[in-house]
Amino acid sequence: MMTEKTMTVPVAGGSLDVRTAGDTGPALVFVHYWGGSADTWNGVLGHLPAGQATVRFDQRGWGSARALPGPYHLDQLADDLGRVVDACVSGPFVLVGHSMGGKASQLLAARRPAGLAGLVLVAPAPPQPPAMVTEEYRQGLSHAYDSPESVRHALDHVLTATPLPEEVRATAIRDSLAAGAEARHEWPLRGIAQDITRAAQHIEVPVTVLAGENDVVEPVRVLRDHLLPAIPHATLTTLPAAGHLLPVEAPGAVAAALGDFLAAVRR
């Protein structure tokens, strides 16, 4: 993996520690899922070419940013992401958002920030919530990370479709428990149900969507029905055998897709 340096980026209520590396652009700005961290992308970064510019950080309320005060809603996450980009990227960049991070990335992309060259959505939450996101579903989801036992159950029976290496699994468990109650509950109780279709329709840059063939959280059919109509120029690629945690289940395939996307936007 490339040698990284850490930058302290001021945001509302405090600061974020942002890890950056490489100098070959466009820079890839990684945004993790609900329960993840900057380390969610370790495997992906390990498959990227030497020198590729990368930016990653723990989102507000999670991991090293756990002490940052709320609100923790999507607009605040998008604001934080915009601050990170402004501070850490000097040229063109591509947002790479996973699940919740994909929804926050859609919001920032809809604002059309200077330098944005593209958007890669990895098993993203779609802009329009599907019918399955009921009050009952959200209440149940809000307890997924209550304890180490509940996290293990979510990892093994919901989030993944392929076994994770033990070290990777341990990191995922650690990350899922590394949030305060308010940050942990914001996404399942409110963010996942927020309709951002109107905003997503303003995204103009190239967009590619990576879906896990066996993802039960954001199934391929849900992305076809609830994302592609809002971003009709987006392309959808299904990665075989994988579930929802594509960055840790199929890091090589994700990195390869990023390489293809970067080659296209550089033309």
SVG drawing of the C-alpha trace seen along z (x, -y; Angstrom):
<svg xmlns="http://www.w3.org/2000/svg" viewBox="-43 -25 48 43">
<polyline fill="none" stroke="black" stroke-width="0.4" points="0.0,0.0 1.2,-3.5 2.7,-5.7 0.0,-8.1 0.2,-11.4 -2.5,-12.8 -4.0,-16.2 -6.3,-17.9 -9.3,-19.4 -11.5,-21.9 -15.2,-21.1 -18.2,-22.3 -17.7,-21.6 -14.1,-20.4 -11.8,-18.7 -11.3,-15.5 -8.1,-13.5 -7.8,-12.8 -5.3,-10.4 -3.8,-11.2 -1.3,-9.5 0.0,-9.7 0.2,-12.4 -1.3,-10.8 -4.8,-12.1 -7.7,-12.3 -7.6,-11.7 -9.9,-9.1 -11.9,-10.4 -13.3,-7.4 -16.4,-7.6 -17.2,-4.7 -20.5,-2.9 -22.6,-3.1 -20.4,-1.1 -17.2,-1.5 -14.1,-3.7 -11.2,-4.8 -9.9,-1.3 -12.8,0.2 -10.8,-0.7 -7.5,0.9 -7.8,3.8 -8.9,1.6 -5.9,-0.7 -3.6,2.3 -4.7,3.1 -4.3,-0.4 -1.3,-1.5 1.7,-3.1 1.3,-6.8 -2.5,-6.9 -3.8,-9.9 -6.1,-8.9 -8.1,-10.6 -9.9,-8.7 -11.2,-9.6 -13.6,-8.5 -16.9,-10.2 -18.4,-12.4 -19.4,-10.3 -17.3,-7.3 -13.9,-6.0 -11.4,-8.8 -14.2,-11.3 -16.5,-9.8 -16.1,-12.9 -17.3,-15.3 -20.8,-16.7 -23.9,-16.3 -25.9,-16.7 -25.0,-13.5 -27.5,-13.7 -26.7,-13.4 -26.4,-17.1 -23.8,-17.4 -21.9,-14.4 -21.9,-16.0 -20.8,-19.3 -17.9,-17.5 -17.0,-15.7 -16.9,-19.1 -14.5,-20.5 -12.3,-17.5 -12.1,-17.9 -11.5,-21.6 -8.6,-21.0 -7.0,-17.9 -7.5,-17.9 -5.9,-20.5 -7.0,-19.1 -9.7,-16.8 -11.1,-14.1 -13.5,-11.2 -15.9,-10.5 -16.0,-6.8 -18.9,-6.3 -20.0,-3.0 -23.6,-2.5 -24.4,-5.5 -21.2,-7.1 -22.6,-6.7 -25.7,-8.6 -23.6,-11.4 -21.5,-11.4 -24.6,-11.8 -25.5,-14.9 -22.1,-16.5 -21.9,-15.6 -25.3,-17.2 -23.8,-20.5 -21.3,-20.2 -18.2,-21.1 -15.2,-22.4 -12.9,-19.6 -15.4,-16.8 -14.5,-14.4 -16.8,-11.5 -18.7,-9.5 -18.3,-5.8 -21.1,-4.4 -20.2,-1.1 -23.3,0.8 -24.9,-2.6 -28.0,-3.5 -30.3,-4.8 -31.6,-8.3 -35.2,-7.0 -35.8,-4.7 -37.4,-1.4 -40.6,-0.1 -38.7,2.3 -37.5,-0.6 -40.4,-0.6 -40.6,-1.9 -40.3,1.6 -37.3,2.3 -35.5,-0.9 -36.2,-0.2 -34.7,3.3 -31.7,2.0 -31.0,-0.6 -30.0,2.3 -27.6,4.1 -24.6,2.6 -25.7,2.8 -23.1,5.3 -20.2,7.4 -22.7,10.3 -25.2,8.3 -22.4,7.0 -21.1,10.5 -24.6,11.7 -25.0,8.7 -21.7,9.4 -22.2,13.1 -25.9,13.2 -26.7,9.8 -23.7,7.7 -21.5,10.3 -22.0,13.2 -18.4,14.4 -16.2,15.2 -13.9,12.4 -10.3,12.9 -10.2,12.9 -8.2,9.7 -10.6,7.9 -13.6,9.2 -12.1,8.0 -11.6,4.6 -15.2,4.5 -16.5,5.5 -14.3,2.8 -15.5,0.1 -19.2,1.0 -18.9,0.5 -16.9,-2.7 -19.7,-5.3 -21.8,-7.1 -25.5,-6.3 -26.7,-9.4 -24.4,-8.9 -25.1,-5.1 -28.9,-5.7 -29.1,-8.6 -28.7,-6.5 -31.1,-3.7 -33.8,-5.8 -33.6,-8.8 -30.9,-8.9 -31.8,-5.6 -35.4,-6.9 -34.5,-10.3 -35.5,-10.9 -32.7,-12.8 -34.0,-12.1 -34.4,-15.7 -30.8,-16.4 -29.4,-13.4 -31.0,-14.5 -28.5,-17.4 -25.5,-15.1 -23.8,-15.7 -20.5,-13.9 -19.9,-10.3 -21.3,-7.8 -20.6,-4.1 -22.5,-1.9 -20.9,1.3 -23.4,3.8 -22.9,7.1 -24.6,10.0 -25.8,11.4 -26.3,8.1 -29.4,8.3 -29.1,4.8 -29.1,2.9 -30.0,5.7 -29.3,5.1 -33.0,4.8 -33.3,2.0 -30.5,0.0 -32.0,0.5 -35.4,-0.7 -34.5,-3.4 -31.2,-4.8 -30.9,-4.5 -34.1,-6.5 -32.7,-9.4 -29.2,-9.2 -30.0,-7.8 -26.5,-8.3 -25.0,-6.0 -23.7,-2.6 -24.3,0.5 -21.8,3.3 -22.6,6.4 -19.7,8.1 -20.2,11.8 -20.7,13.7 -20.2,10.6 -22.6,9.1 -23.0,5.6 -19.4,5.0 -17.8,4.9 -14.7,3.0 -13.7,5.9 -15.3,8.8 -14.0,8.0 -11.3,5.3 -9.4,6.4 -12.5,6.2 -13.4,2.8 -9.9,1.5 -10.0,2.8 -13.3,1.1 -11.8,-2.1 -8.9,-1.8 -11.3,-1.4 -13.3,-4.4 -10.2,-6.6 -9.0,-5.6 -12.3,-6.7 -12.5,-10.0 -8.8,-10.9 -9.6,-10.6"/>
</svg>
